[in-house]
Amino acid sequence: MTSFVAHRNGRSATAQDLAPLAFAGYAHFTAMQVRDGRIRGLDLHLERLRNASARMFDRALPDEQIRAYLRTALADGPADLSLTVTVYSPAGEFTVAGTDIEPEVLIRTGPASSGPDGPLALAAIEHERVLPTVKHVGEVAKTYYLREAVGKGFDDTAFLDRHGRFSEASIWNLAFWDGTAVVWPTADMLRGTTMGIVRRQLERLGVAQRDQEIRLSDLSALSGAVVMNSWTPGIAVHRIDSASFSETETFVELLHRAYDAETLLEP
């Protein structure tokens, strides 16, 4: 019999374990899709957890400990699933925990997902995330601005910083296509694990890439746009505000080909 799990430090989490965390917001996480019991970009997920823990808690758990928790969580589940690893301090919020307090780990599994079908229309909204390089849980603005965008007739939102540069979307990284090269936005943002996978595989495939500041006025020179996250390496974006894109289907196929070239690894 297979089942999904909620684990705390490698064991089934009780209601008593979870109750304080239901009202807490000082934690970070990584999310992934597991296929046939294996994970793409495992090194990038572990690196993300290490770096975020060092930033938020001044210490990080060993990679092998995280991998052991992953193996335990996957042992009795289906071969394909979604998995989220959340790291938090048992000292809780609104405290300054010492480095002697070790972070703890929650792992939750659920049904596998590949995200929405698309194509999507995005509303450009000015917003800058706190600690933009960390995938943390204090993200009320993401849902708030998503709701704002949907209320205006869009599917989701893309964020502009105070300088008018595109950074990321609500729960996505952005990528663009100029007809010959993949263009990655330059701004303070979370660099996603899927983004990291795609970038290194595009390099191996010999596909041109560049980083560039992208503003609303630059969209007319671009022919394709996508969003990507742990669900998928690319969902077509056919419009951002009033700017539309004509070559997104070809772009999506390229990104999926790059992503599929990444080796799936056991934790």
Buried (B, 14 or more C-beta within 10 A) or exposed (E): EEEBBBBBBBEEBEEEBEEEBEEBEBBBBBBBBBEEBBBBBBEBBBBBBBBBBEBBBBBBBEBEBBBEBBEBBBEEBBEEBBBBBBBBBEBEEEEEBEEEBBBBBBBBBEEBBEBEEBBBBBBBBEBBBEBBBBBBBBBEBBEBBBEBBEEEEBBBBBBBBEEBBBBBBBBBBBBBBBEEBBBBBBBBBBBBBBBBBBBBBBEEEEBEEEEBEBBBEBBEEBBBBBBBBBBBBBBBBBBBBEBBBEBBEEBBEBBBBBBEBBEBEEB
